[in-house]
Amino acid sequence: MATTQTPGIHNSLSMRLLRVPVSMEPRRRIRQEQAPTIGRQSLRRAFTASTVNGNNARVDANLLSGLRSAKKERTRGRLAGLFDAEAGAPPSNQDRMNTDLRVREQQQEQRARPVALTSPDDPTLLSTTRTPARVEYDWWAWVAQLLTVCCSRSIISRWHPSHSEQQVQAWREKVASCIIIATLMTIMAFFTIGLQFAFCPSTASLIANSVLDQANHRALAYHSSIVIFGYTYDFNQTVPLLAKSGITVTTDYMSADLTQLFQADACTSYGVNLPCSAKARFGGSSLTAAPCLDPSILSSISPTGRAYFSWDDISVNNDAPNSLTVFNGAVLNLTTYRAVSPPPLFAEYPLVGSIVASNLGLDSTRAFAASYSTLSAGNCLAQRYIVGFVDRASVGCSATQFIQGAILVVIVFLMLIRFLMAFVFYWCMSGRIVFDRQNRNLQLMYKRRTQQSKLLASGPFATADGIGRQPTTGVNQTLSADDSFGANLHSALASNARRNVVLADDPYVVILVTCYTESRDSIQKTVESLARTDYPDSRKLLFVVCDGIVTGKGEDRPTPEYVLSLLTKDDDGEAVPVRQKYVAIADGDRTFNMATVHAGYYEHSGGGKVPMVVVVKCGSLDEANSQSKAGNRGKRDSQLVLMNLLASVFYENARMTPLDFELATKIQEINGGVNPSAYTLVLMVDADTAVYEHALYYMVQAMKNDERIMGLCGETRIENKSQNWVTKIQVFEYYISHQLGKAFESVFGGVTCLPGCFSMYRIKGAPLRNSRDPVSTGDANKMVPLLIDEEVMTYYKEHVLDTLHKQNLLALGEDRYLTTLMLSRCPKRRTIFVPQAMCETTVPDLFKDLLDQRRRWINSTIHNLLELLMVDNLCGVFCLSMRFVVLMELVGTVVLPVAVTLMFVLIITAFVLGASLPLFMLLATLLFPAILILMTTFELEYVGWMFIYLLALPIWNFVLPLNAFWQFDNFKWGQTRQVEGEPHGGTDHGARSGEFEAGSVPTKT
């Protein structure tokens, strides 16, 4: 008998982001399968049932006792006969009375047990009208109000008069998010460029080391300045100042050094009257000041910079015409001093002359500081002959260089770690993930990255038209894991088909295909590829869900008709299926929905047939007559149709809707009596995805090899890669996101996004045990829920999307959010990437469609990464943890626009001022993927696709993110899934209308 797990614990901050009411009751102990704690304030989620009047809440104690006794005596009956009333009939009075009694009983139990958790399948949620729960006004709402305080409700109403209160709140949250993102981008720009100006302003105006260049003064960086005492002054400000002292300065003196026009106070004690004159830089007349100018007059103007000399320039210029030395950080040009022999200065101090002669091109500070007399001489020379300063960074400049260097080192370190881990994954881990340890003779020929056979051309039996035909001998022969295969195995290996051999430990797999507006060719290609996968047909179940009676743009028939045309029914099958009721993921009266179930087989080109169930969500008769998209409730609702069925057959005393019952009976009929509870794996595929032949085998084998794996994905490649420039720029982006991003995350067992177009989940699994834990006979067959875990499903079923955060999680990024829920619920299990399993999909070929798609992906990514940050027990420690990687990925996502802008600034600066170390690191980072390709997959064609991707970096890192940020409050799917006759951008299938009628969907155990 299956056992249920104690519901896990979610971080209260995460719950408040979702606006879920939280309880402050004590925590409950949880089993090894869940996290020890998730956050310091981890709290049980309190699910609020519908309210009733206080008088009705007072139920007689004897009545409650009788109800509880009857509930204990009820046993789970067979699938047949669960529903006495005809499918589709209105609820009887007895059903309504039982529902009311169950509501009262549940509320009475909640009073006695405050921490009680209402099951998601409880009739309280199914058969009563839900009223909005009172929710704490969370911190994020306050932040949004604070950041948009200047925009009152009246002002917003003028801009958007038709907006409801929820839409206004979403607009506020969007603006607040944009302000925060803009702040982060400003901080990044400040640390990249602004830090230099703030803490090292002199470095920002460094004088080029061409002070000694006598060829062309206009080539100097300071040709419009004048140098005095090593500082540069603006020529236009200095000329009027000197004119007041009777010095007329012409343009010939631009960039000239006029230091010797000023009095050197340190030299007056030597009794030598030195002339105060200066020459133009490139010859011509001289300027003479008599008497010498007072240096204090320069206090009225400010210098624009300092003339710097590098040590290379100083060491080379150690003789005429430029004899340089350094004293106390100042560069002295002693050419004029040495031109007269003996020098007029220090005639009585021959030691000074020897110090000068022996320290040309060197630092003479220590030599001059040997005695007081020589130190005074050094000060005199410094005032008289200073021409600049040694290129030496200040404290602010040193701090700036350290901070920028540290940031650069961290970024490069993370990049190198990602590449190294991806390399380790391919060469040390990927092969072992899918290796068949028990049946090596049956192991498919495997190469790490060999291009695998595709859908319609596989094996030696492929015909000229591309349709493969498999031999009829040795098909579906059941063999135990320890049997010797003999002749039967030989025939199976001869066809190179794992499909022809059924092993005793082969798990049953549900293949879920969600359809909406795809074309007939697309749906047929997907179903054919899945049916032809190299895995036993008897262990596969094709489960196709059509999301409403819709007709895709450009199509002449509704999508369900395309799907049903692929189904082959038995002769004694039901002619017209009856509409079955179920509780949909929507708000208001759209919570009620109906669907028809069609069961049969799909006969694939390999000569076999696969059991197939088609669910057509059609809505009620009134909805079908009044709406163009009857039954449409979204992809998440389509997934939950299957998940609710699997949960209802797993949990003891779980409640089943009429649709669950119909599905359970039909599946058991077409699959040889196999109960739906036997299925342990589910492969989720979109209806426009073609799966490679060996993909399912590799995925299942990975699940069999490691019980810790609860989810995995394969590699998605582009089918229409060469259609136009829009598809071409996406090829390498798809490739590197798998080969680098998911490969790196797989090393830690924490792939943060299992894409909905091609992913596999473990429905239930054996409990994780230590090797020392004893296993009793009763515990050996126990299973714990994973995908159908109560808490995972309850969060995933959330249908009141009243905040921006929940809209982005559940309306736009449901696939990524499902992965986030499972990682937070079961942190000791793993999600990985299987590179051997591949598929192809069709990507948007119009730029406006690409904008819509990436808007959804980027916005949902940001909100899901925020959720992951709140999971405290991701693997690793500090900078070497998945949590730190998630943080860096989140920051990297929101600062993409300013990052690509700064990249182009760096490139332009390199062209103007020459290459620098950051430029070389940038180029290395951009070209690292090519090295990864050469060292792992050996697919050289993607090196060419990489350069196309690099040319489109402004689109990927600037245009698409900015478009997504500004449309945070746009929850429509856009043009990628357009219905015939629908307005641009589509409509919201989750919009609230009316009220859900109590008791409209009967449920029974």
C-alpha positions, 0 to 999 in steps of 0.5 A, a space after each residue: 500500500 502506498 504511503 503519503 509523506 508529511 507535507 514539507 515546509 516552505 519559507 515564509 518569505 516565499 509564501 508571502 511573495 505568493 500571498 499565501 496565508 502563513 501560520 505561526 504554529 510550531 513546526 512539525 517533524 519531517 522525514 528524510 525525504 524532505 528538507 530539514 528546514 527551509 529558512 529560519 522561519 519555516 512555517 506550515 502553509 495553512 490552506 483556508 477553506 471556504 467560510 460558513 456561518 457561525 451557526 452552521 459551524 456548531 455541529 452536533 457532537 453525535 452527528 460528527 461522531 457518526 460521520 467519523 465512524 462512517 468515514 473510517 468504515 469506508 474502503 476504497 472500492 474497485 474503479 467500476 461503480 464509483 459513480 452511481 449517477 450518470 456522467 454529466 448529471 447534476 448533483 443530487 440533493 444527497 450529494 449536496 447534503 453530504 458535501 455540507 456535512 463534510 464541510 462542517 466536519 472539516 471546520 470542526 476538526 480545524 478548530 480542534 487541530 489548528 495546524 491541520 492541512 486541508 488536502 488539495 483533493 478535499 471536497 472542501 476545495 472542490 464543492 464549495 465556493 471559495 472566498 478570498 482568504 485574508 492575507 497579510 499585507 506583505 513587505 513587497 506590496 509596501 515596497 511597491 507602494 513606496 517606490 510608486 508613491 508619486 503615482 496616486 490611484 487617480 493619476 494611474 486611472 488617467 493613464 489606464 482608466 480600465 485597470 482593476 485594482 489587481 492590474 493597478 497593483 501589478 503596474 506598481 509592482 512592475 514599476 518598482 521592479 524596473 526601479 530596482 533593476 535600474 538601480 542594480 544596473 547603475 551600481 554595476 556601471 558605477 563599479 565599472 566606470 564611475 568608481 574611477 572618477 569618484 575615487 581616482 579623479 586624477 587618473 581619469 585625466 592622466 597626462 600622456 607620457 609624451 611630455 618629452 615629445 618635441 615633434 608635434 605639440 598638438 599630438 599631446 593630450 594637454 596641447 591647450 594647457 600650460 605646465 607649471 610646477 608639474 601641474 597642468 593649467 588651462 591656457 585660457 585661464 592662465 594667460 589673463 592671470 600672467 598678463 596681470 603681472 606684465 607677462 604676455 603669453 601667446 599661443 606659441 607657449 601652448 603646452 610649454 613649461 613655465 615653471 622657471 618664471 616663478 620664484 624658487 623660494 628654497 634657492 634664495 639661501 644660496 645667494 645666487 640670482 637665477 634668471 626667471 625666463 622660459 622658452 616656448 616648447 618648440 623654439 621661438 622667443 623667450 618670456 622673462 619675468 623681472 622680478 620673478 613671479 610669486 607662486 601664490 598667484 596660482 591659487 586663484 585658478 585650479 589645475 586640470 591635472 598632473 603631468 605623469 612620467 612612467 619609470 620607463 621614460 625616466 630610465 631612458 632619458 638619463 642624458 641631454 637633451 633630457 636628463 631626468 631624475 626623481 626626488 620625493 616623487 617629483 620628476 626633475 629635468 636637470 638638463 639646464 642645470 648641467 648645461 653650465 659648468 660648473 653650475 652656478 648653484 651649489 658651487 660650494 657643495 661639490 657633493 650635490 653635483 656628484 649626487 646628480 651625476 650618479 642618479 640620472 634616470 634613477 630615484 635620488 631621494 635617498 641620496 639627497 636625504 643623506 644630510 641636511 645640506 643635501 636635502 636642502 639642495 634637493 628641495 631647491 632643485 625640485 622647485 626650480 626644475 620640476 616637470 612632472 610626477 612619477 606615475 604612482 597611484 594614490 590610495 583612492 586609485 589603489 582601492 579602485 584598482 583592487 575593487 575592480 580587480 577583485 570583481 574581475 577575478 570573481 567573474 573570471 573564476 566563476 566562468 572558469 568553474 562553469 567551463 571546468 564543471 561542464 568539461 568534467 560532466 561530459 568526460 566523467 559523468 554523462 556516460 555513467 548516467 545512462 549506462 546499462 549496468 545489468 544488461 550490457 549485451 543489450 546496451 545500445 552502441 553509445 558515443 558521448 556526442 554521436 549524432 543519433 538517428 532521428 524520427 523516420 530514418 532509424 536503424 538498418 531497416 529504414 526504407 527509401 522513403 525514410 519510414 523504418 520497418 522493424 522485423 516481427 520476430 522477437 518483438 516485446 519478449 519479456 526477459 528478467 534482468 538475470 536471464 541469458 538472452 540467447 536467440 531472442 536477444 540476438 534477433 532484438 540486437 539485429 534490429 538495433 531496437 531496445 523496443 523489442 525486448 521488455 525487461 522485468 524492471 522496465 518502468 511504465 512511462 506516461 508520455 504527456 503531450 499538451 496541444 493547443 494550436 499546433 498544425 496536423 503535421 506538427 502533431 503527427 510528427 510529435 506523436 510518431 516520434 514518441 511512439 517510435 522511441 526505442 522503448 517497449 511499446 507495452 510500457 508506454 502510454 501516450 497521454 494527449 491533452 487538447 487544451 480546448 476546442 480551438 483552431 490555430 491560425 491558418 488551420 481549417 480544423 480544430 486541433 482536437 480533430 487532428 489529434 483524434 484522427 491519429 487514434 485507432 479505436 477498438 471496434 467495441 469502443 464507445 461511439 460518442 464519449 460523455 463529457 466528464 466534469 473536473 475542477 480546472 485551474 481557473 478562477 470564478 465559474 471557469 473553475 468548472 470544466 468538462 472534458 471527453 476521454 478517447 482511448 485506443 492505440 497509435 499504430 506507428 511506422 515501426 509496425 507496433 502500436 502504443 496505447 493512447 488516451 486523448 483528453 479533449 477539454 471541451 467545457 460545458 454545453 453553454 460554454 461551447 455555444 458561447 465562447 470561441 475557445 471552449 474548455 481552454 484553461 492553459 497548459 498548467 491545467 492540462 498537466 494537472 489533469 494527469 497529475 490529479 489522476 496519478 495522485 488519486 490512484 496513489 493516495 489512500 482515500 483520495 477523492 476522484 472527480 468523474 474525469 479521474 474515474 473515466 481516465 482510470 477505467 479507460 487506461 486500464 482497458 487499453 493497457 491489458 489491465 495495468 492499473 494507472 498506479 503502476 506508472 512511475 515516470 512521466 515524460 512531458 513533451 510539447 506538441 511541436 517537438 520531435 523526439 530522437 529515437 533513443 531519447 526515451 531509452 536514455 532517459 529511463 535508463 538514467 532514472 533506473 541507474 539512480 533513484 535519487 534522480 527525480 527529474 531530468 531533461 534532454 537537449 533541445 535543438 532547433 529544427 528550422 535553424 536555417 529558415 531566416 536570421 531570426 532562427 539563425 541567431 537562436 541556434 547557438 543560444 539553445 546549444 550553449 544553454 544546455 551544453 554549458 548551463 545545464 551541464 554545469 548544474 548537473 554536476 551539483 544535481 540541481 538543474 534549475 529549469 527542466 523545460 516543459 517541451 522535453 523533460 521527465 519526472 519521477 511520479 513516485 519513488 523508493 524512499 532514500 535510505 542510508 546503507 546502514 538503515 535496516 529495511 523491513 519486508 513491509 518497507 521494501 515496496 513502499 513508495 513516496 510521492 515526488 511529482 504528485 507530492 501534496 505540497 508540490 501539487 497544492 502550490 502548483 494548483 494555485 489559481 488565484 493569481 492576484 500578484 505580479 509574482 504569482 502571475 510570472 510564476 504560474 501563468 508564464 513560467 509554470 515549467 520552471 516553477 514546477 522544477 523550483 517546487 520539486 527542488 525546494 520540496 526534495 533537496 536530497 534528490 537530483 535534477 540532471 541533464 542527459 545530453 544523449 537524449 535529444 529532440 528538435 523543436 520549431 522556434 519563432 521565425 518572426 522577431 515579434 514572436 521572439 520578443 513575446 517568447 523571451 518576454 515570458 522566459 526572462 520574466 519568469 526566470 527572474 521570479 523563479 530565481 527569487 524563489 530558489 534563493 529562498 531555499 536554504 539547503 541547496 548544495 555547496 557552501 558560500 561562493 561554491 554553492 548552488 545558491 551563490 550561482 543562482 544569485 549570480 545568475 539572477 544578477 547577471 540576468 537583470 544587468 544584461 543591458 548595461 553589461 553589453 553597453 559597457 562591453 562596447 564601451 570597453 571595445 571602443 576604448 581599446 581601439 582609441 587607447 589601446 588594448 587592456 587586460 579587461 579586453 583580453 579577458 572579455 575576448 577569452 570569455 566570449 571565445 571559451 564556448 568554442 574551446 568547450 565545443 572542441 573539447 567535448 562535443 566535437 561539433 565544429 559547425 556550432 563554432 560558426 553558429 557561435 559567431 552569428 550569435 555574437 553578432 546578435 549580442 545587442 539583441 540578446 542582451 539589450 533589446 530582449 531584456 529591456 522589452 521584458 522588463 517593461 512588460 512585467 505586467 503583461 501576462 499574455 502569451 502573444 503571437 507564438 500560440 495564436 488562435 484563428 480570429 483571436 485579437 493580437 496578443 491573445 486572451 487570458 484564459 485564467 481571467 475571473 468571471 462569475 462564481 464557482 457553483 458549490 457541489 457542481 463537481 461530485 467527488 468520491 473515494 
